Amino acid sequence: MIVQGQPYRTVSQDGPEVRLIDQPLLPHRFQVVSLHHHTQTARAISEMVVRGAGAIGATAAAGMAQAALEAPEVGFHDYLAEAARTLSGTRPTAQNLFWAIGRVLDAVAGEAPRHAREAAVAEARAVADEDAAACEAIGRHGAPLIRHGARVSTHCNAGWLAFVDWGSALSPLYRAQREGRRAFVWVDETRPRSQGARLTAWELAQEGVDCAIIADNAAGALMARGEVDLVITGADRVAANGDVANKIGTYSSAAVARLLGIPFYVALPSSTLDLSCPSGAEIPIEERSQDEVLYTWGWSDEGRFVRVRTAPPGARARNLAFDVTPGAWITGLITERGIFPATSEGVRQAAAAPQA
């Protein structure tokens, strides 16, 4: 995607150096950070310097490639196994994280260190390239759903910042706009980290897509007023029966859309499918620090990036990062292989189909 006239990917790697867009600084400052050790990369994932299913996966694969370049000749594969445990422990819900780590481990299995290093770097590059290509294809398949003048609701950030390029939920909007069909997007603020207000609104502006930020609890009212034509969200994991884990608040949006008969689509690359997970009830739901709810970060009028407490002293919070939307509430899964029903059969078809 283009930022300030320059093309960028969310995640890139040059040898042992992994480069990430520092997302907590957006939209106020655009900055690329460089990481030189796999433990730094793991910390960047856990602290959400990078976030979003595809971007997490590509970053984890890059971290494994870093570990392969760091590992000593003696105990090489033990070092990689420990690095895999470190990276796997960063975020429990996003399926792409585990899928990408597994890809690199499979690529180096049984190889001598020199060849294993080359294989790890090549596999990490392939994970990133495939993610970008898959998201571009999601845009092609989803764009026909976007008519000119459509009013689209989305939740959290499932744009190019959440993947290597293009994104999932926003990719059909970008494709439709480039085909001459302009849509309007309602951007849920997405508390507590405000990925919608900070990230989605920022990248839509980069692409020239008209949008307005709304409080999370306004989406249902706008649907009831007839001001939403369809909803498109991303996904962090899709279970074998079509249930979808996504950012907390997705369930509520899907429930209202179902009640009012508004199409509700989920866009994702096939790497987000988890056929080993029978249903949404088995998806682990990450709980993050209560401070994310009790405090807010932002820029002061004096130009300082500061944290302020918005809750009363002594108040406690619970911070579920994701929820699970039943597949029965979902109109379709938009993948790089086409659009499939959010059912057991649909998930199997999406997992087996060739990229179209």
Sequence and secondary structure as in RCSB ss.txt:
>XXXX:A:sequence
MIVQGQPYRTVSQDGPEVRLIDQPLLPHRFQVVSLHHHTQTARAISEMVVRGAGAIGATAAAGMAQAALEAPEVG
FHDYLAEAARTLSGTRPTAQNLFWAIGRVLDAVAGEAPRHAREAAVAEARAVADEDAAACEAIGRHGAPLIRHGA
RVSTHCNAGWLAFVDWGSALSPLYRAQREGRRAFVWVDETRPRSQGARLTAWELAQEGVDCAIIADNAAGALMAR
GEVDLVITGADRVAANGDVANKIGTYSSAAVARLLGIPFYVALPSSTLDLSCPSGAEIPIEERSQDEVLYTWGWS
DEGRFVRVRTAPPGARARNLAFDVTPGAWITGLITERGIFPATSEGVRQAAAAPQA
>XXXX:A:secstr
 EETTEE  SEEEETTEEEEE GGGTTT   EEEE SHHHHHHHHHTTSS SHHHHHHHHHHHHHHHHHH  STT
HHHHHHHHHHHHHTS SS HHHHHHHHHHHHHHTT  HHHHHHHHHHHHHHHHHHHHHHHHHHHHHHGGG  TT 
EEEE S  SGGGSSSS SSSHHHHHHHHTT   EEEEE  TTTTHIIIIIHHHHHHHT EEEEE GGGHHHHHHT
T  SEEEE  SEEETTS EEEETTHHHHHHHHHHHT  EEEE  GGGEETT  SGGGS   B  THHHHEEEEE 
TTS EEEEE S TT     B EEEE GGG SEEEETTEEE SSHHHHHHHHHS   
